Amino acid sequence: MANGRPLPVPGSPEARNQGCTCPQPRPGQGGRDNPPAFDRNCPVHGIAAMARHRLAERGQVVDTEGDIVDAATEEELHQSR
């Protein structure tokens, strides 16, 4: 995430302190078969918040086109079609 820490659990006290508006999880909720409910407009877990978190993620930029051109020989670059 943006600061390297995972987001707090929706509805948890830590999430509420950050402005979370998601509903309180029900007992047993949170696994793959019973995922927690999210408020789409939640400032911590909602759609816009997820987009902000994804934009802030740092990852390796892969430039495959440059690598292909760099590896090509002069003859390959000037082939006629």
Secondary structure per residue as TSV (DSSP state, phi and psi in degrees):
chain	resnum	aa	ss	phi	psi
A	1	M	-	360.0	-172.0
A	2	A	T	-58.0	-41.0
A	3	N	T	-109.8	13.6
A	4	G	S	85.1	-4.1
A	5	R	S	-102.6	144.5
A	6	P	-	-68.9	155.9
A	7	L	-	-67.3	149.0
A	8	P	-	-69.3	158.4
A	9	V	-	-63.5	134.0
A	10	P	T	-55.2	132.9
A	11	G	T	83.0	-4.9
A	12	S	S	-74.7	160.5
A	13	P	H	-56.9	-39.9
A	14	E	H	-62.6	-42.3
A	15	A	H	-66.7	-41.4
A	16	R	H	-60.4	-37.9
A	17	N	H	-63.9	-24.5
A	18	Q	T	-92.5	0.6
A	19	G	T	101.6	12.5
A	20	C	-	-60.4	134.8
A	21	T	-	-116.4	12.2
A	22	C	-	-68.5	152.2
A	23	P	-	-66.6	153.6
A	24	Q	-	-64.6	129.8
A	25	P	-	-62.7	144.6
A	26	R	-	-83.0	157.8
A	27	P	T	-56.2	133.2
A	28	G	T	84.2	-3.7
A	29	Q	T	-84.5	143.3
A	30	G	T	132.0	-10.5
A	31	G	S	-88.4	-178.3
A	32	R	S	-65.5	-35.6
A	33	D	S	-80.0	-18.0
A	34	N	S	-142.8	71.3
A	35	P	-	-68.1	156.0
A	36	P	-	-69.2	154.4
A	37	A	-	-85.8	143.1
A	38	F	-	-119.6	148.5
A	39	D	-	-89.4	119.5
A	40	R	T	-58.7	-24.5
A	41	N	T	-101.7	7.8
A	42	C	-	-61.4	131.9
A	43	P	T	-70.3	-11.8
A	44	V	T	-103.9	-41.3
A	45	H	T	-117.6	-4.1
A	46	G	S	-72.1	-178.8
A	47	I	H	-61.1	-48.9
A	48	A	H	-64.9	-37.2
A	49	A	H	-65.7	-40.7
A	50	M	H	-64.9	-38.5
A	51	A	H	-63.6	-42.1
A	52	R	H	-62.3	-43.0
A	53	H	H	-63.2	-41.9
A	54	R	H	-66.3	-39.2
A	55	L	H	-65.0	-30.6
A	56	A	H	-83.0	-12.6
A	57	E	-	-65.9	141.1
A	58	R	-	-106.1	130.8
A	59	G	-	-142.7	172.3
A	60	Q	-	-76.9	131.6
A	61	V	-	-87.7	127.2
A	62	V	-	-107.9	122.4
A	63	D	-	-113.3	82.2
A	64	T	H	-73.1	-32.0
A	65	E	H	-63.4	-44.9
A	66	G	H	-62.3	-39.7
A	67	D	H	-63.9	-39.3
A	68	I	H	-66.0	-45.7
A	69	V	H	-66.0	-41.9
A	70	D	H	-62.3	-31.7
A	71	A	H	-86.5	-11.8
A	72	A	S	-76.0	149.5
A	73	T	-	-83.9	165.0
A	74	E	H	-59.2	-39.4
A	75	E	H	-63.9	-40.3
A	76	E	H	-66.6	-34.3
A	77	L	H	-70.9	-26.8
A	78	H	T	-109.1	20.3
A	79	Q	-	-68.4	137.9
A	80	S	-	-88.4	155.5
A	81	R	-	-91.4	360.0
